[in-house]
């Protein structure tokens, strides 16, 4: 599956994911308000998620680590949606601005598209690769 189309999608996708991760280090205070309070130290979670985004983004851009990184991105995006949902449910402002529900819904659709792309890049869309991956480790 490592053809030109996969590389054409994986490289900008991975670089964008890594760029978002870098933003977590450049301006962690911007991300902190949406971290669910139950998790405790928001700065820690912002930096930790930024580190994962950088590593996984670079990993998916490189064909040698693409399958594992794509699986990691899928899991990461599912977990990180909790922060987006927290922002929506609790009407938490970012940069002093709150958003209407339709913008949050669009963000959720965007998150789903990002998950589908990572599943495709990892070859997980059929489910067969996931079964093989777990069998090899179990």
Secondary structure, DSSP 8 states (H G I E B T S, - for coil): --SHHHHHHHHHHHHHHHHHHHHHHH-HHHHHTTS-GGG--HHHHHHHHHHHHHHHHHHHHSTTTHHHHHHHHHHHHHHHHHHHHHHHHTT--BTTB---HHHHHHHHHHHHHHHHHHHHHTT-TTSHHHHHHHHHH-
